């Protein structure tokens, strides 16, 4: 029998959890299985999950096919009804050793119990299974899971549950182990990072955790934050941005839109000026910082004038990397009951927004020519700057090192050194 095949769809947290599942499956002795870790962020993500399941079944006709992740959590019956699927397991269950032991011995759960998905809202702790990094030089550490907010377009809280934080001491000890193993960069990841600590004694904030990591792990070369809600950035986080060179000058922001009325209809907690003010302040504190952002095109009731506010936000905030989501109606969300924008208009607006993002990236690449950067090499030919810009090297570099190189050109998507 062969080792399990894993397929990961969606976010970086899913990728982290797939690595944890690989470890759990190996320890349980699982063989000859296919595991699909799904995403539910849009209806298109669910469609792609079904497509992936059918493809993997064709390629592995005799395998036990297990479906998990956010789509499995929110729509277990949908996937259980697929003839290709053997088992459906929830987001909590997938991170538990007992689940994999039961999958190894199916008589423990019974052939009729195809769905192993409990109420995610009843979960009060993060999964206890930690992994010591994946990849060879950059490690991802889950510090938080779930979300307490209920944006009107979002199904993710129903796939991930309410916000739960990993205690600071546990995070620090894991990062120490990663550094001892030779990792040069650690990325803090979660569903709603800026809510970290609200459920812990004393209600510490994300900035407190960042400062503690940098203080207690002095040999960590680089600390990176994956994504934040800028309106929840605390004083210590801003202080770390200003004073800690080991905190990387790259933030991905959950902005979602550039129009105040749409932001209110999304049930976001910030307005347009809040986003601009945050970017201006962070750039004042750290002039070399760059920003990415999530923006949704075609949200219900969005007019051309409202959409234009999102387009203008790219320049007003000085965004460099854009992650554009064409709005996707999700049953069960309040936005699904609002007047919808027609599909062709959504696609056209998303294309225009991506074009604005491409132009912003081109401007940034051009501005880097001639500058020297410290680059973490991921292969002999490629690495990333502190701002997470991809760099292609003209000559071979030592792998897994931080090298200084001068930028000689750009090809539209990456820098050349």
N, C-alpha and C positions, 0 to 999 in steps of 0.2 A: 504493500500500500504506500501511497505517496503522502507528502506533507500537505496540509490544507492550502487551498488557493484563496487568497483574500483580495477583494476588490473594494476600493474606497471611493465614495462619491462625496462631494461637498467640502466642508471646511477643514481647517488645520486641526481642530479639536478631534474631528473624526479620524484624521490620519494618526494622531497621537493614540487614540483609543484602539485603532486597528493594531498598532504595535503591541499594545497591552493584551489584546485578544490573541495575537500570535503566541505570546508567552503563555497565556492561560491554556490555550489549545494544546500547545506542546507538552506542558506539564500534565495535562489530562490524558495525553496519548491519543488525541484525535487524529485520524488518518482519512485520506480520501474524501475530504469534505470541501465544499466551496462556500465561502462566507461573503455576503454582500452587505457592506456597511453603508446604508442609504442616507440621503439628505432630503429634507422636506421644505426647504426655504421657499421654493416656488412650485407651482403645478408642473412646470417643465422639469424640475428636478425629480419629481415623482415619476413622470413619464420616462425619463432617462433611466431611473432605477429599474423599472419594469423591462425596458429594452435590454439593460445589462443582464438581468436575471435570465431572460430568454436566450441571450447569446451564450452565457456561461453554461446553461443547461445543454444547449446544442453541442458545446465543446466537451462537456463532462456528463454524458448521459446517465452514468451509473452512480454519480456522486450524491452524497447527502448535501442538499443545498439549503443553507441557513441564511435567512434575511434578518438584519438588525438595523439599528440606527434610528434617526428621527422619523423617517417615513414609516418604518415598521412600528414605531411607538404610537404614532398618531392615526395610522390606518392599518392596524394588524389584520383585520378581516379581508381587506383588499388583497394583501399579499398571500394570506392563507388560502384564498380562493384560486390562486394561480396554480395550475397543475405542476409547474416546474419546481415549486417550493416544497421543501420537506418540513422545515421548522421556521417559526417567526419568534424572535426573542427581543425583549425590550431593551432600552438604553441602560437601565439599571442592571438587568439580568446579564447583559453581555460582559459586564466588568466583574462578575462573581465567579470564583472557582467552582462553586457548587453547580452552576449552570453547565459548565463544560464537562464536569464529571457526569452529569445526567445525560448530556448529549452523547457521551462515550458509551453509556449504558442505557439505551432508550427505554428499557423495561422499567426504569425508575420513574419515568414520566408518563409512560403509556403511549401507545400508538395513536390514540384518539386526541391527545393533548398537543395539537399542532402549534398552538399559540402559547408562548410563555412571556406574557406582557402584563406587568402589574401597574397600578395607579402611580404614575410618575410624581404626582403632586404630594404623595405621602412620603416621599424620600426626603430625609433631613440631613444626610451627610453626603459628601463627595465619595466617589468610589475609592476604596482603600488600596487598589492595585496601582502602584506607581512603577513606571519604567525608567530606566536610567538612560534616556535619550534614544533618538534614532537618527539615521544619517551618521556621518563620521565626524563632523566638525561643528555642527550646529545642533543643539538639543532643544526640545520643546518641553516645557514643564507646565502641566495643568495646575492652575492655582484656584480655579473656580469653575462651577458648572451651574446651568440654569439661569433664569431671569425672572425678576419680580415685576417687571414692567409689562404692559399689555398694549403695545403698539397695534393700531387697528388693522394693519396689513399682515401681521406676523403670526405664524403658527408655531414657531420654535419653542415658546414656553411650554406648550402642550407636549412637545417631544423631549424637552430637557428638564421640565419641572421648575420649581422655585430656586432662587439663588442659594448655593451652598459654597462655603469657602474652605480651602485647605489651610489648616493652621500655619502660621508663619514659621514656626520651628521645623515643621515637616518639610516645608518648601526649602528652607535654608539647608537642611541636612541633605536633601536630594541634590541641590545644586553643588554642594561640597563634593558629593560622590561623583557628579558629572565632571567637575573640574579635575578631580584626582584621576579620572579616566582619560583626560586629555582634551575635553571639549573646551573650545575657546570662546564660544558664544552660546548663551542661553536665551531662549525666547519664552516669555510668560504668556500663557494662552488660557482662554476660557470663553464662555458665552457672553458675559457682561463684566469685563475685567474691573471697571471702576466701581462695581458693587462689592468687590472683594472686601471682606472684613465686617460687613454690616451684621452678620449673624454670629460673629465671634465675640468673646468677652472683651469689653472695653470698646467695641466697634472701631477697630483700627481702619485706616484708609489705605488705598493702593500705594500712595506715596510713602507711607510708613513702611510698607513691605519692601518697596524698592530701596529705600535708604538702609534698611536692615540688611538686605542681601548684600549691597555694596560694601557695607561696613564689616560684615561677618565673613564674607568670602573675598578677601583682598586679592586672591590670585585669579579671580574671574576677569577675563580680558574684556568681554563685551556682554552687556545685558540689554535685551531688546523687549519692547512691549508690542504685542501683536495688533491690538485694536482697542480703542477706548471711546467712550461717550464723553465728548469734550466738556459738556455742561457739568459733569461730575468730577472733573479734575480737581484734586485737593491741593492745598498750599504746599505740602511736602513734595508732591509730584512736580509741581512747578519749580520748587527749589532744586529738586534733583535734575530737572531739565537744564536749569541755569548753571549748576555747579559741578555736576558729575560727568566728566568726559567718558566714563565707561558706560553710561546710559546712552544708547545709540540715538542720533538725531533724526529719527524717522518715526512718525506716528500715523497710523491709519485711523481715520475718524468716521464714526457712524453719524453722518450728516443727513442722508436720505432725501433732502430736498432743499431748495433755496427760496421758497415762498412761505410767508408766515401763515397764511390761511391753510395751506396744504399741511404744513407742519402741525397745526392744531388739529386738523382732521386726521392726521396720522397718530395723534396723541403723543407726539414727541415732547420732550421737556425743554427744548431750546427753541429760540427764534433765529432768524437769519443773522441779525446783528450779533447775537451771542457767538455764533460760529466764527464770524469775521473777527470779533474782538479776541477770541481765544487764539486764533492763528497769529494775529498781530502781536499778542503778548508773548506767545511761545517763541516767535521769531525774534522778538526784541531780546528775550533771555538767551536764545541760542540761534545766532544768525544763520548757521549752516543747516538748520532743521528743514526737513521736507515733509510734506503731508500727502497721504493718500486719502481717499474717501469713497464710501458707498453712496450712490445717488440712484433713486428710483425715477424712471421716466414713465409718464402715463398713469400716474395715480388717479383714482376716481375723482371726478370733478375738475381735473387739471385743465386749465385753458392755455392757449398759446402764451399769453402774458405771464401766467404762473410758471410755465415751463421755461420761459426766457430768464426768469429769476434764478433757476437752477443753472442755466448755461452761464450766466454772469457770475454766479458764485465761484466757479472754477478760477476765474481771475481775481475776484474780490478776496478769496481766501488764499490765493497763491498755491493752488493744489497742483501736484505733480503727477500722481498716479490715480486714475479714476477706475472704479469698479462699478459699471453701469448695470442696473437691473431693469429690464423692461417689466412693468408691473404685471404680476401674475395673480389672478383672482384665486383665493383660497376659500373654499366653503368652510363655514364656521367662524370666519373672522368678520368684524364689523365692516371692514372696507368692502367686503363682498356684497353688502346690501346697499352700497352707495351707487350713484349713477356712474356707469363705467365709460371710460374712453374707448373708442373703437380700436380694434387691433391694428389696422394699418397705421393709424396715427401714433400709437404706442411705439411700433417698430421704427417709424420714421424719426420720432423724437429721440429714441434710444440711439439711433445711428448718428444724429446730430450731436448728441451729448458725447458719444465716443469720439467723434471727430474733434470736439473741443478738448477732450482729454489727450488725444494724440498730439494736438498742437501744443498743449501745455508740456507734455513730455519732451517734445522736440525743442522747445525753448530751454528747458532745463538741461538737456544734453548739450546744447550749444554753449551754454554758460559754463560748462565744466571743462571745456577744452583748455589745455595748458595747466590745469590744476593738478596738484599731487594728492593722491588719496591712499589711505591705509585700507588694504583690501584683504579680506579673509578668502583664501583660495579654497575652492571646492573641488577643483580638478587642476591638472597641469595647465589647462587653457582657459579656465573661468573662475571668477570669484565675485564677491560683492563688497561694495563700499560700506562705510558706516551708515550711509543713507539708504542702503539696501539696493543701490543701483547695480545691475549686472555689468561686469567688465570682462571682455575677451582679451586674452594676452597674445601678443605676437610671438613670444618665445615661452618655452616651458617654465613653469614656476614650481617651487616645492609645494606639495599638496598638504593642506591642513596647517598652513602658516599664515601669519599676517604680514603682508609685504607692502612696501610703499612703492607706488608707481605713478608716473605722470600720464595724464590722459592726452592721447594724440589725436583722437577722432571719435566719431559716433556713427552708427549705421541706422539710426531711426528708432531702434528699440534698446540698444545697449551702448555702453562706452567701450572704446578701444584703447588698449595700453601696450 
